[in-house]
């Protein structure tokens, strides 16, 4: 599977870097990094930390919006 994941991850990262183009987007960058982290252990720690921080940020944001909606 590394034959598929490695080139696909690199293509997605390049597409994320070129996100200023209309079809490509910044969403491609984290997806490519996650694909590469499967096969490269040095990337697994930072990617896992980024995912955990993202989920925590999203939960805090959701809680704040609920509190604001309850105040109104």
N, CA, C and O atoms as CSV, one atom per row, in Angstrom:
chain,resi,resn,atom,element,x,y,z
A,1,UNK,N,N,0.807,-1.201,0.000
A,1,UNK,CA,C,0.000,0.000,0.000
A,1,UNK,C,C,0.856,1.275,0.000
A,1,UNK,O,O,0.372,2.348,-0.357
A,2,UNK,N,N,2.111,1.156,0.395
A,2,UNK,CA,C,2.973,2.344,0.393
A,2,UNK,C,C,3.142,2.874,-1.026
A,2,UNK,O,O,3.406,4.058,-1.231
A,3,UNK,N,N,2.986,1.976,-2.009
A,3,UNK,CA,C,3.122,2.380,-3.405
A,3,UNK,C,C,2.011,3.371,-3.774
A,3,UNK,O,O,2.204,4.231,-4.633
A,4,UNK,N,N,0.867,3.249,-3.132
A,4,UNK,CA,C,-0.251,4.151,-3.410
A,4,UNK,C,C,-0.230,5.362,-2.484
A,4,UNK,O,O,-0.427,6.495,-2.924
A,5,UNK,N,N,0.013,5.110,-1.181
A,5,UNK,CA,C,-0.073,6.196,-0.191
A,5,UNK,C,C,1.007,7.255,-0.367
A,5,UNK,O,O,0.720,8.447,-0.256
A,6,UNK,N,N,2.227,6.849,-0.636
A,6,UNK,CA,C,3.333,7.802,-0.747
A,6,UNK,C,C,3.117,8.803,-1.888
A,6,UNK,O,O,3.166,10.008,-1.638
A,7,UNK,N,N,2.880,8.359,-3.123
A,7,UNK,CA,C,2.662,9.346,-4.191
A,7,UNK,C,C,1.393,10.181,-3.979
A,7,UNK,O,O,1.375,11.379,-4.264
A,8,UNK,N,N,0.330,9.535,-3.474
A,8,UNK,CA,C,-0.911,10.267,-3.235
A,8,UNK,C,C,-0.713,11.336,-2.157
A,8,UNK,O,O,-1.218,12.451,-2.286
A,9,UNK,N,N,0.019,10.996,-1.098
A,9,UNK,CA,C,0.312,11.976,-0.049
A,9,UNK,C,C,1.118,13.150,-0.577
A,9,UNK,O,O,0.838,14.300,-0.239
A,10,UNK,N,N,2.107,12.870,-1.395
A,10,UNK,CA,C,2.933,13.941,-1.965
A,10,UNK,C,C,2.110,14.823,-2.899
A,10,UNK,O,O,2.251,16.046,-2.886
A,11,UNK,N,N,1.256,14.207,-3.703
A,11,UNK,CA,C,0.394,14.982,-4.615
A,11,UNK,C,C,-0.558,15.870,-3.816
A,11,UNK,O,O,-0.768,17.030,-4.170
A,12,UNK,N,N,-1.132,15.332,-2.741
A,12,UNK,CA,C,-2.049,16.132,-1.918
A,12,UNK,C,C,-1.334,17.294,-1.237
A,12,UNK,O,O,-1.883,18.392,-1.149
A,13,UNK,N,N,-0.124,17.064,-0.758
A,13,UNK,CA,C,0.646,18.149,-0.133
A,13,UNK,C,C,0.964,19.225,-1.163
A,13,UNK,O,O,0.829,20.414,-0.874
A,14,UNK,N,N,1.381,18.830,-2.345
A,14,UNK,CA,C,1.650,19.819,-3.404
A,14,UNK,C,C,0.384,20.578,-3.769
A,14,UNK,O,O,0.430,21.788,-3.995
A,15,UNK,N,N,-0.747,19.882,-3.829
A,15,UNK,CA,C,-2.012,20.552,-4.105
A,15,UNK,C,C,-2.398,21.518,-3.001
A,15,UNK,O,O,-2.971,22.573,-3.274
A,16,UNK,N,N,-2.093,21.171,-1.757
A,16,UNK,CA,C,-2.366,22.072,-0.642
A,16,UNK,C,C,-1.487,23.310,-0.678
A,16,UNK,O,O,-1.932,24.401,-0.321
A,17,UNK,N,N,-0.249,23.150,-1.106
A,17,UNK,CA,C,0.648,24.296,-1.231
A,17,UNK,C,C,0.163,25.228,-2.335
A,17,UNK,O,O,0.320,26.445,-2.241
A,18,UNK,N,N,-0.420,24.657,-3.374
A,18,UNK,CA,C,-0.950,25.461,-4.485
A,18,UNK,C,C,-2.427,25.809,-4.275
A,18,UNK,O,O,-3.192,25.889,-5.237
A,19,UNK,N,N,-2.818,26.013,-3.034
A,19,UNK,CA,C,-4.231,26.209,-2.714
A,19,UNK,C,C,-4.795,27.527,-3.235
A,19,UNK,O,O,-6.007,27.738,-3.190
A,20,UNK,N,N,-3.941,28.408,-3.724
A,20,UNK,CA,C,-4.449,29.664,-4.281
A,20,UNK,C,C,-5.119,29.445,-5.642
A,20,UNK,O,O,-5.821,30.328,-6.135
A,21,UNK,N,N,-4.906,28.284,-6.242
A,21,UNK,CA,C,-5.571,27.963,-7.502
A,21,UNK,C,C,-7.032,27.595,-7.227
A,21,UNK,O,O,-7.335,27.090,-6.146
A,22,UNK,N,N,-7.933,27.829,-8.164
A,22,UNK,CA,C,-9.366,27.659,-7.893
A,22,UNK,C,C,-9.810,26.246,-7.505
A,22,UNK,O,O,-10.678,26.102,-6.645
A,23,UNK,N,N,-9.252,25.220,-8.100
A,23,UNK,CA,C,-9.731,23.862,-7.850
A,23,UNK,C,C,-9.092,23.267,-6.592
A,23,UNK,O,O,-9.733,22.497,-5.877
A,24,UNK,N,N,-7.867,23.613,-6.329
A,24,UNK,CA,C,-7.143,23.045,-5.201
A,24,UNK,C,C,-7.492,23.795,-3.929
A,24,UNK,O,O,-7.887,24.960,-3.978
A,25,UNK,N,N,-7.348,23.138,-2.799
A,25,UNK,CA,C,-7.682,23.789,-1.539
A,25,UNK,C,C,-6.707,23.434,-0.443
A,25,UNK,O,O,-5.918,22.499,-0.575
A,26,UNK,N,N,-6.765,24.185,0.641
A,26,UNK,CA,C,-5.876,23.971,1.770
A,26,UNK,C,C,-6.194,22.660,2.471
A,26,UNK,O,O,-5.348,22.147,3.203
A,27,UNK,N,N,-7.385,22.096,2.273
A,27,UNK,CA,C,-7.757,20.825,2.890
A,27,UNK,C,C,-6.849,19.689,2.432
A,27,UNK,O,O,-6.750,18.664,3.106
A,28,UNK,N,N,-6.189,19.864,1.293
A,28,UNK,CA,C,-5.341,18.802,0.760
A,28,UNK,C,C,-4.056,18.631,1.568
A,28,UNK,O,O,-3.508,17.530,1.629
A,29,UNK,N,N,-3.576,19.690,2.178
A,29,UNK,CA,C,-2.325,19.644,2.927
A,29,UNK,C,C,-2.411,18.718,4.150
A,29,UNK,O,O,-1.582,17.816,4.270
A,30,UNK,N,N,-3.368,18.902,5.054
A,30,UNK,CA,C,-3.417,17.977,6.201
A,30,UNK,C,C,-3.731,16.535,5.803
A,30,UNK,O,O,-3.244,15.596,6.432
A,31,UNK,N,N,-4.531,16.361,4.773
A,31,UNK,CA,C,-4.845,15.009,4.326
A,31,UNK,C,C,-3.589,14.306,3.802
A,31,UNK,O,O,-3.361,13.132,4.094
A,32,UNK,N,N,-2.783,15.026,3.035
A,32,UNK,CA,C,-1.527,14.460,2.546
A,32,UNK,C,C,-0.564,14.143,3.676
A,32,UNK,O,O,0.112,13.114,3.648
A,33,UNK,N,N,-0.494,15.026,4.680
A,33,UNK,CA,C,0.381,14.767,5.823
A,33,UNK,C,C,-0.088,13.546,6.616
A,33,UNK,O,O,0.730,12.766,7.102
A,34,UNK,N,N,-1.396,13.385,6.744
A,34,UNK,CA,C,-1.900,12.205,7.454
A,34,UNK,C,C,-1.571,10.922,6.696
A,34,UNK,O,O,-1.231,9.907,7.305
A,35,UNK,N,N,-1.672,10.967,5.376
A,35,UNK,CA,C,-1.316,9.777,4.593
A,35,UNK,C,C,0.167,9.441,4.734
A,35,UNK,O,O,0.526,8.270,4.855
A,36,UNK,N,N,1.022,10.450,4.720
A,36,UNK,CA,C,2.457,10.196,4.879
A,36,UNK,C,C,2.795,9.723,6.291
A,36,UNK,O,O,3.733,8.947,6.471
A,37,UNK,N,N,2.042,10.180,7.295
A,37,UNK,CA,C,2.319,9.793,8.679
A,37,UNK,C,C,2.068,8.308,8.918
A,37,UNK,O,O,2.617,7.737,9.860
A,38,UNK,N,N,1.258,7.682,8.094
A,38,UNK,CA,C,1.015,6.246,8.248
A,38,UNK,C,C,2.307,5.463,8.053
A,38,UNK,O,O,2.556,4.484,8.756
A,39,UNK,N,N,3.123,5.889,7.104
A,39,UNK,CA,C,4.333,5.147,6.763
A,39,UNK,C,C,5.619,5.721,7.354
A,39,UNK,O,O,6.648,5.046,7.338
A,40,UNK,N,N,5.587,6.946,7.874
A,40,UNK,CA,C,6.782,7.575,8.418
A,40,UNK,C,C,6.579,7.885,9.894
A,40,UNK,O,O,5.912,8.862,10.233
A,41,UNK,N,N,7.146,7.064,10.779
A,41,UNK,CA,C,6.951,7.244,12.223
A,41,UNK,C,C,7.327,8.637,12.766
A,41,UNK,O,O,6.678,9.092,13.708
A,42,UNK,N,N,8.342,9.339,12.222
A,42,UNK,CA,C,8.623,10.670,12.767
A,42,UNK,C,C,7.468,11.664,12.588
A,42,UNK,O,O,7.378,12.638,13.337
A,43,UNK,N,N,6.603,11.438,11.628
A,43,UNK,CA,C,5.454,12.325,11.417
A,43,UNK,C,C,4.261,11.966,12.297
A,43,UNK,O,O,3.360,12.787,12.471
A,44,UNK,N,N,4.236,10.765,12.851
A,44,UNK,CA,C,3.061,10.312,13.579
A,44,UNK,C,C,2.795,11.137,14.836
A,44,UNK,O,O,1.643,11.464,15.122
A,45,UNK,N,N,3.837,11.477,15.589
A,45,UNK,CA,C,3.649,12.271,16.814
A,45,UNK,C,C,3.089,13.660,16.534
A,45,UNK,O,O,2.070,14.035,17.115
A,46,UNK,N,N,3.734,14.436,15.651
A,46,UNK,CA,C,3.208,15.776,15.363
A,46,UNK,C,C,1.813,15.770,14.744
A,46,UNK,O,O,0.997,16.639,15.049
A,47,UNK,N,N,1.537,14.811,13.890
A,47,UNK,CA,C,0.210,14.744,13.260
A,47,UNK,C,C,-0.839,14.386,14.312
A,47,UNK,O,O,-1.922,14.971,14.322
A,48,UNK,N,N,-0.535,13.439,15.192
A,48,UNK,CA,C,-1.473,13.068,16.250
A,48,UNK,C,C,-1.732,14.257,17.174
A,48,UNK,O,O,-2.870,14.493,17.579
A,49,UNK,N,N,-0.682,15.004,17.506
A,49,UNK,CA,C,-0.843,16.183,18.353
A,49,UNK,C,C,-1.713,17.226,17.659
A,49,UNK,O,O,-2.573,17.832,18.298
A,50,UNK,N,N,-1.509,17.440,16.388
A,50,UNK,CA,C,-2.314,18.414,15.643
A,50,UNK,C,C,-3.779,17.989,15.593
A,50,UNK,O,O,-4.671,18.831,15.703
A,51,UNK,N,N,-4.032,16.705,15.430
A,51,UNK,CA,C,-5.416,16.221,15.386
A,51,UNK,C,C,-6.084,16.421,16.739
A,51,UNK,O,O,-7.229,16.868,16.805
A,52,UNK,N,N,-5.381,16.093,17.819
A,52,UNK,CA,C,-5.949,16.268,19.160
A,52,UNK,C,C,-6.218,17.732,19.448
A,52,UNK,O,O,-7.274,18.068,19.984
A,53,UNK,N,N,-5.286,18.613,19.106
A,53,UNK,CA,C,-5.502,20.054,19.314
A,53,UNK,C,C,-6.668,20.569,18.491
A,53,UNK,O,O,-7.435,21.414,18.951
A,54,UNK,N,N,-6.801,20.059,17.267
A,54,UNK,CA,C,-7.923,20.469,16.420
A,54,UNK,C,C,-9.257,20.072,17.024
A,54,UNK,O,O,-10.199,20.865,17.031
A,55,UNK,N,N,-9.343,18.842,17.533
A,55,UNK,CA,C,-10.599,18.402,18.162
A,55,UNK,C,C,-10.904,19.220,19.405
A,55,UNK,O,O,-12.054,19.594,19.633
A,56,UNK,N,N,-9.878,19.504,20.217
A,56,UNK,CA,C,-10.103,20.332,21.423
A,56,UNK,C,C,-10.578,21.726,21.044
A,56,UNK,O,O,-11.503,22.253,21.662
A,57,UNK,N,N,-9.959,22.326,20.042
A,57,UNK,CA,C,-10.373,23.661,19.596
A,57,UNK,C,C,-11.817,23.630,19.120
A,57,UNK,O,O,-12.608,24.516,19.443
A,58,UNK,N,N,-12.154,22.599,18.347
A,58,UNK,CA,C,-13.513,22.497,17.819
A,58,UNK,C,C,-14.524,22.338,18.966
A,58,UNK,O,O,-15.584,22.962,18.933
A,59,UNK,N,N,-14.214,21.516,19.977
A,59,UNK,CA,C,-15.122,21.347,21.115
A,59,UNK,C,C,-15.293,22.645,21.894
A,59,UNK,O,O,-16.408,22.992,22.284
A,60,UNK,N,N,-14.195,23.364,22.125
A,60,UNK,CA,C,-14.289,24.641,22.840
A,60,UNK,C,C,-15.116,25.649,22.047
A,60,UNK,O,O,-15.922,26.382,22.620
A,61,UNK,N,N,-14.923,25.684,20.774
A,61,UNK,CA,C,-15.682,26.607,19.919
A,61,UNK,C,C,-17.169,26.279,19.962
A,61,UNK,O,O,-18.005,27.178,20.052
A,62,UNK,N,N,-17.495,25.007,19.900
A,62,UNK,CA,C,-18.885,24.570,19.933
A,62,UNK,C,C,-19.531,24.907,21.280
A,62,UNK,O,O,-20.682,25.342,21.331
A,63,UNK,N,N,-18.780,24.701,22.372
A,63,UNK,CA,C,-19.318,25.031,23.698
A,63,UNK,C,C,-19.559,26.528,23.842
A,63,UNK,O,O,-20.571,26.945,24.405
A,64,UNK,N,N,-18.630,27.339,23.333
A,64,UNK,CA,C,-18.808,28.797,23.401
A,64,UNK,C,C,-20.042,29.240,22.633
A,64,UNK,O,O,-20.796,30.092,23.102
A,65,UNK,N,N,-20.247,28.669,21.466
A,65,UNK,CA,C,-21.433,29.029,20.671
A,65,UNK,C,C,-22.712,28.617,21.384
A,65,UNK,O,O,-23.705,29.343,21.337
A,66,UNK,N,N,-22.703,27.471,22.040
A,66,UNK,CA,C,-23.889,27.045,22.778
A,66,UNK,C,C,-24.174,27.995,23.936
A,66,UNK,O,O,-25.328,28.347,24.185
A,67,UNK,N,N,-23.112,28.416,24.653
A,67,UNK,CA,C,-23.301,29.357,25.768
A,67,UNK,C,C,-23.856,30.693,25.263
A,67,UNK,O,O,-24.741,31.276,25.888
A,68,UNK,N,N,-23.336,31.171,24.137
A,68,UNK,CA,C,-23.826,32.423,23.579
A,68,UNK,C,C,-25.276,32.302,23.138
A,68,UNK,O,O,-26.062,33.232,23.321
A,69,UNK,N,N,-25.631,31.171,22.564
A,69,UNK,CA,C,-27.015,30.965,22.134
A,69,UNK,C,C,-27.950,30.870,23.333
A,69,UNK,O,O,-29.101,31.299,23.250
A,70,UNK,N,N,-27.473,30.313,24.450
A,70,UNK,CA,C,-28.307,30.195,25.641
A,70,UNK,C,C,-28.536,31.548,26.314
A,70,UNK,O,O,-29.566,31.752,26.957
A,71,UNK,N,N,-27.591,32.466,26.174
A,71,UNK,CA,C,-27.700,33.798,26.778
A,71,UNK,C,C,-28.745,34.660,26.077
A,71,UNK,O,O,-29.379,35.517,26.694
A,72,UNK,N,N,-28.912,34.422,24.798
A,72,UNK,CA,C,-29.820,35.263,24.005
A,72,UNK,C,C,-31.248,34.948,24.253
A,72,UNK,O,O,-32.129,35.570,23.661
